[in-house]
Amino acid sequence: MSIPSEPIGSLPRTPDVLNAMSGGDSTALAKAVDVAVRESVEALEAAGSPVADGDQAKAGAWTYPFDGADHLDPDGVAVPYADGHQRRLPSLAEGPFRYRTHAEQYLRAAQKYATVPVKQAVAAPSALSLLYPPSGIAGYPREQFVADLLDEAERDVRGCLDAGAHRVQLDLEVARLSLKLDPSGGVLEQFVELDNQLLARFSEAERARIGVHTGPGGDRHSTHSLDVDYAGLLPQLFRLTVGNFYLQLASEPDPERVLSLVAQQLRPGIRVFVGVTDPTDPRVESAEQVRDRVLLAARHIPVDQLGTCDDTGFAPYADDRSTSRETALAKIRARLRGTALAAAQLGV
């Protein structure tokens, strides 16, 4: 496919995985996850996806580093969604901060079954920085927390790169949310500076294999920050020194306006993957609808810098059962077919 197309990640977990997650039997969970990873990779390859993703073990798309930790306070930052439900992040109760799980293990689990390249989503350090409480932690200053966080995040990303990940995708959906929590943009600027500190630890060639995904969130067919104007986010976001940007676009009320803003931020050597399917919408897009979205994007983004993706993962939180695996795969097939139709029409 001359216009690359990639999944964002987080296919809905299989019923066996969800049942095992709530059952407390680690052996049963490991077996269910292994089967689900194989089925997920095989399904993506059968759909014609040139890139696979096998995340099935994560309880949350970016909570995996601390899931199961016993030094967390459950009453951290609240993330409110438009439909009224909320997710609440924990806060760190004591130091030091260490990852309990690194994403390399998810990557290697998928690579066992894949015959195409595999990408891996990881938690951005800026998102994990929300774990540190505003009141501080006695004997563990924020400066030490940030140093520990960056060391752990580097190990997370480098482990995936060294294991042969096609791309490593930093999940940064909280970037848009930060403008809702802090309209001045100060928190967003801190997020970008922190993530760039991480990226500075990698070579230019390595950063070409790293990307960042952002959007208004997606959970139970709802979003947390779709009402926040992209205009305040994109100039800061494109300061990140990654080679790839994955942007939610299909659910935007005025995608052409967003594309014009993206065009103002383009620089040589980066690729922008635009969302052409909306996991928060239960309706499955047609290939022709996707084609038209790609053609619209190509009016603003040079084709050699353009890619397509889904707006977000289909189940960033494992307990989100709002989208079936069948619907998710149907949307992925539409993305791939529509992207191919657009590429043929563009003659690339």
Secondary structure, 3 states (H helix, E strand, C coil): CCCCEECCCCCCCCHHHHHHHHHCCHHHHHHHHHHHHHHHHHHHHHCCCCCECCCCCCCECCCCCCCCCCCEECCCCEEECCCCCEEECCEECCCCCCCCCCCHHHHHHHHCCCCCCECEEEECHHHHHHHCCCCCCCCCCHHHHHHHHHHHHHHHHHHHHHCCCCCEEEECCHHHHHHHHCCCCHHHHHHHHHHHHHHCCCCHHHHCCEEEEECCCCECCECCCCCCCHHHCHHHHCCCCCCEEEECCCCCCCHHHHHHHHHHHCCCCCEEEEEEECCCCCCCCCHHHHHHHHHHHHCCCCHHHEEEEECCCCCCECCCCCCCHHHHHHHHHHHHHHHHHHHHHHCC
